[in-house]
């Protein structure tokens, strides 16, 4: 391989540099103009910048934690099992609104719990569905037992 071809290959490997991005979450302080003495030793700017950056991150982190404290805490709940058609309809509805099924359920409970008549109506329907689910479980168990008898 000639030197010319080798240099061409090396030049192809050089990628253009990208300017460093500005982190929007970190506040940048304006640099203060300070007179420098000509005979003074150069200051370790890397260490100073790192210390300032860490302090800024600490401030930002504290602010974010303080803001987080303003919101209610969440907790993961068990998986939700829904009727197939109802699941598809509810999922489509929530996607159109740009929310999750869990958030919709949370909001529905918040609204319904303030109205006793509505809560009673929902509870009656829930009990009917619960009894239906229990019966479906019993039927499935019986089918499994009859299909796979013990030896």
Secondary structure, DSSP 8 states (H G I E B T S, - for coil): --HHHHHHHHHHH----------TTS-----------TTS----HHHHHHHHHHHHHHHHHHHHHHHHHTS------------HHHHHHHHHHHHHHT--HHHHHHHHHHHHTT-HHHHHHHHHHHHHHHHHHHHHHHHHHHHHHHHS---
